Amino acid sequence: MKLLKSLIGMAVAAACVNAQAVTYKVPADGSRLVGEVLVTRVPGNNTSLEAIAAQYQQGFSNMLEANPKVDPYSPKPGSTIIIPQQLILPDTVHEGIVVNTAEMRLYYYHDGVVDVLPVGIGQLGKDTPVDWITKVERKKAGPTWTPTAQTRAEYAAMGEPLPAVVPAGKDNPMGLYALYVGRLYAIHGTNADFGIGLRVSHGCIRLRDPDIEYLFNNVPVNTRVQFINEPVKVTEEPNGGIYIEVHQPLSTNESDLNSTGYSPIHVKPAIAAFLNNHKVNKSLLDEYFNTRNGMPQLLNPIEF
């Protein structure tokens, strides 16, 4: 906490925040820990955690994980807000686009840097694919939307009938730009002011308008795209530090939720082996699995 307080009002030195992304230099020494935590204060006017998330290029879920005691709809003016801009890069190849659905972030690797963008993903039962490697098949400005028969029936049941084809424009749920991946899915914009960092789509990946425009203008057709579902990320850094980053895992059905409202974490064998083969503080490990704050945490503070 002392470290966090000392960062209030300071700029993030290891990441560049612009209108399109938070961009990090990919470490050349094998490190996967990038960025720094930023702490700010709620401005003295009517705002929400979503508005602060958009200002700092974060998703709603990332902000909720990092600020569990903050009122998401009416945070107290002047109160402290943690901006989780430090993270562990996924344990994948540093190429093209990587979407980690569990943390609701998209990583775009290019030219020795990685752009990190928050995303919205598929609703429960309409899940975004995982464990899938594909590519950008094509791109389109002003995409139309052809809802499935099931989707049209769902909207009709809510009293919101849809046309067979929703024309391009600001009212189109796909937004103003789309990158089509595989045959059935797209990375696209949105016509809503919320939902980034939430399970809101019918399986596609949603981004805020400036973010999808940035990807549309910079990602070439045939770019590699990988989908993963990794709520737990770990790294052993070159200086000996061992870090873990734990996110709330995606539930696959309502029964996944335990009595605390948290889905159980099923640790993959490779990560379990990593934790068993390294000297880590078990009490801290248990604490981080319980708090799930979505930020890198040091597991060997005494040894390190």
Disulfide bonds with the S-S distance in Angstrom:
none
